[in-house]
Amino acid sequence: SLPGLLLLTSFLLHVKEDRASPTRLVCDNRLIQKYIVEAKDMEKRVGQCQALPALRCPAVLPLVDFTFLQWKSKSNETKRREILCDLALLVGAAAGAQGQVSDECGARQLSQLHRHANSFFLLLQTFSWEAGHWEPSCSPHSVEQTHISSIFLTYRQLVQGKLRFFFSDLAKVLCK
């Protein structure tokens, strides 16, 4: 879809070749604010869909809450890996829920969330401060949910919390 493709394209167009850092996304605070607004809008729109049934197969969602002091004590690479684990679960939850939702409104919103979360996931895989690539063998704290709205709530909280703070931390290093 166009929004997901634009998100990924904007990330990749602003990556410096030498350090592989998404400088525009990180240095232009308006972009992360735009993605926060989009996450809120998706959550609002799914709430306006006709009564969505509970998921037959519960979605496994990451627990994305954190304390600011704990967050600040982690390296940027540790933060990146943690967010990748959270996004991997969210992408999987959205994909699994899509197969269980026949309502057009809910399916459309899940598809959009899946594209956005996957775009962030792909972006965060493109840069690293440590040798080696991200391995999908992480085990973040998670919870099973049967309400579709909880997938959107978790995504919004992730974008509004960890991703926003992560990009803010990167800006201190990359945007001098």
N, C-alpha and C positions, 0 to 999 in steps of 0.2 A: 504494500500500500504506500501511497505517497508520503504520509506523515512519518512512517517508520523509515522509509528510504531517505527522506530529507534529514532526519535525525542522524542517521548513520553517516550520510554524506557530509553533513556539517561537521561531525566529529573528525572524519578522515581528511577533509580538506584543510583542517587547521592543525594537523599533526606535523611537528617539526621532524624532518628526516633524521637529523643527527641525534636527538634525544627521544624521539617518539613520544612527545608529550602533547596532549590536546590543548594547546595554549589558548586558543580563542574561547573554548568552552570554559576553561579554568579562569582565564583572565577577564572575561566579560560576564560579570555576575548576572546580567539580564538573561542569558541563556538558561542557566540553572533555574532561575525564577520562572521562566517560560515553561520548563518541564514540570515544575511544581504545580503551576496553574493547570497544565494539561492533566496531571495525575488527579488533581482535585475535581476537574471537570469529568473525567472518566468515572470517578467514584460517584459523582452526583448523577450522571446519566444512567449508570447501571441501577441506581436507586429508583429511577423513574420508570424502569422497565416493569412490565406486568409482573405479578408475583412469580418470582423465579423459584423453581423447586429446589429442595435440598439436594446436594450432590449424593448420588448413590455410593460413589467411591470417594471418600474424603480427600481433600486437597492437603498436601503436606506443605505447610508454610513456614518460612523462617521467622524466628522471633527477632525482630529488628530493633527492639528498644536497647538502649545503652546508657551508661552514665558518662557524662562529659569528661570527668577525670580519667576514667578507664580509657576512653577514646583517645585523649590527648597523649597518653603514655605509650601508645602503639606506634610503630614505624608506618610510613606511608605504604610500604609493601604489605605489611600485615593487614592494614585497613583495606587495601585493594583486594587481597585474597578473601577477606571476610565478606566484602560486598559481592565478590564473584560467587561465593557460596550461596549467599542470600538470593542473588539474581538467578542462579541455576535452579534453585527450588521454585522461585516464582515463575520462571519460564515453564518449568515442568507442570506446576499447578495450573497455570493458565491453559496449557495444551491439553491436560487431562480433563479440565472442566469443559473445554470447548466440545469435546466428544460427548458430553453428558447434557448439553443445553440445546434444546430444539428451538427455543424462543429466539426470533431473529434479533431483537434488541439486545438481549444478553450475549448472544453469540458474537454480534458485531463489536460490542464493548470488550469482550474477552480477546477477540482477535487483535484489537488495537492495543490492549495492554500487553499481550504476548509480543507484538512487534516492538513496542517501546522498550520493554524489559530486555528483550533479546538484543536490541541495538546497544543499550548500555553494556550488556554482557560482552558483546563483540568488541566494543570500544575498550573496555577495561582489560581485555586480553591482549591488546596491541602494545601496551607498554608495561614495563617492569623495571624494578631497581635491582633485582637479584637475578642471578644466573638461572636459566631454565624457564620453562613455561609453566603456566598454571595447570595443575592437575585436578581433575574433578573428584578427588578423593577426600574432600572435606566433609565434615559432619557438623554443620551448624546446629544450634539449638532450634528445634522445630516443634510445631504443634499441628494436629490434624483439625481441619475445619470442614463443615458441610455447607456453610453459607457462602455463596458466590461473592457476596459483598465483602467478605473478609479478605479475599484475594486482592481486591482493589484498595481496601484499607491498608493492607500490608505494603503494597506497592507505593502508595502515597507516603506512608511513614518512612519507607526506605529512601525515597527521593528527597523528602523534606528533611530527613535526619542525616543518616550516614553519608549519602551521596553529596548533599550540600556541604557538610562539614569537610568531607574528603576533598572536594574541589576547592574549598576555601583554604585548606592546608596546602594543597598543591600551588595555589596562587601565591602564597607567601614565598615559595621557592622559585617559581617560573615567571612571575610577572614583575620583575624589578625594573 
